[in-house]
Amino acid sequence: MTEKILVVEDELVLRDALTYNLTRQGYEVIGATDGHQAVELAQTEQPDLILLDIMLPGLDGYEVCRILRKDFTAPIIMLTARDDEVDKLVGLEVGADDYLTKPFSMRELLARVKAQLRRVRALREELIADLETPTTDTDMPAAPLRFGNLSLDLTRHEVRLNGEPLALKPQEYDLLVYLAQKRGRVLSRDQILEEVWGWDYTGGSRTVDVHVRWLREKIEDEPANPTRIITVRGAGYRFEG
């Protein structure tokens, strides 16, 4: 099935260049020129990935991302004209998966797109394989990991808190499972980044901090005083069971 990409860019020349190069790679491309149109197309077309410029008429890219993240889980790569760490962190905080600073090479952009889609594809194939693999008496599903009122069912790919399912983005889920499976161990940001995001991920280790904060907001009773995902100053993070 051809993967669909939504390009949200009000600069005509760049939008056409992105559309041309992505189409040559075999993707189906749809375009939007402002924030309102981006939200509408994302909701109706359900693209597999979004390239989202920050500076847009109407709604800016941050607001578009914030709106879509309420029920949209596909990767979002933000495009920014400023090489400012604050801008990038804001983008990650509102739900972006990656970012690129203009001007960028088309080769780098295509590499980022392929990396994000590859992760989503691998996750989808894993879920399908789990559903299609029959269970026997000698191949029973693994028991959920339980930590008080938090449970992780790896067979069903499901996380529950107080018995209620939690809506987690794919990378939030992968990060939580990774930390939980290595509970009690101190894990550096670089180690987490390589194991969860992959060696070919080109974003910085601050991505880990942002995702940890998101997880704390969902699984901790007091996110400001976490008891599950503990910060080890100067070293990284440790999951406490």
Buried (B, 14 or more C-beta within 10 A) or exposed (E): EEBBBBBBBBBEEBBEBBBEBBEEEEBBBBBBBBBBBBBEBBEEEEBBBBBBBBBBEBBBBBBBBBBBBEEBBBBBBBBBEEEEEEBBBBBBBBBBBBBBBBEEEEEEBBEBBBBBBEBBEEBEEEEEEBEEEEEEEEEEEEEBBEBEEBBBBBBBBBBBBEEEEBEBBBBBBBBBBBBBEBEEEEBBBEBBBBBBBEEEBEBBBBBBBBBBBBBBEBBBEEBEEBEBBEEEEEEBBBBEE
